[in-house]
Amino acid sequence: MRHLIHILATYLLLASFSAFPQEPGAGHAQTVRSFIAAFNAHDSSAMSQFVADDVQWLSVSGDSISVETNGKAALVSAMNGYFQSCPTCRSNLTALIASRDRVSAVEVANWQGKDGPKMQSGMAVYEFSGGLIKRVYYFPVEK
């Protein structure tokens, strides 16, 4: 229930910003949408078009941050392996909040598990530089 309230509050906050179409970072939000669309197509090459050469994918857990991938080639390789291991995985963006250099997103992942459809949500912050995704901070799924 707490998770649902958090998503609803984020959505309402996002909706209140939608009255300002020229808000900073609006183009970055579209880049994140395109990045996730390429993810859903399982097209790591298309995903790479939206990231900087030195992109980093970081996992945040409590008081530590670990580097999952470092560089565009490593991200493409990791995504190729991920798509092989989870051919039914897809992600939906349920909320986006954009600032000048960052986009915060609530993402809901869906996949087919052994016992039927599965779903979980997580949060990510996409950091931009020069119009491209420079870093992705991914926070653990809340249990």
Stockholm file with secondary structure:
# STOCKHOLM 1.0

chainA/1-143         MRHLIHILATYLLLASFSAFPQEPGAGHAQTVRSFIAAFNAHDSSAMSQFVADDVQWLSVSGDSISVETNGKAALVSAMNGYFQSCPTCRSNLTALIASRDRVSAVEVANWQGKDGPKMQSGMAVYEFSGGLIKRVYYFPVEK
#=GR chainA/1-143 SS CHHHHHHHHHHHHHHHHTTCTTCTTHHHHHHHHHHHHHHHTTCHHHHHTTEEEEEEEEEEETTEEEEEEESHHHHHHHHHHHHHHCTTCEEEEEEEEECSSEEEEEEEEEEEETTEEEEEEEEEEEEEETTEEEEEEEECCCC
#=GC SS_cons         CHHHHHHHHHHHHHHHHTTCTTCTTHHHHHHHHHHHHHHHTTCHHHHHTTEEEEEEEEEEETTEEEEEEESHHHHHHHHHHHHHHCTTCEEEEEEEEECSSEEEEEEEEEEEETTEEEEEEEEEEEEEETTEEEEEEEECCCC
//
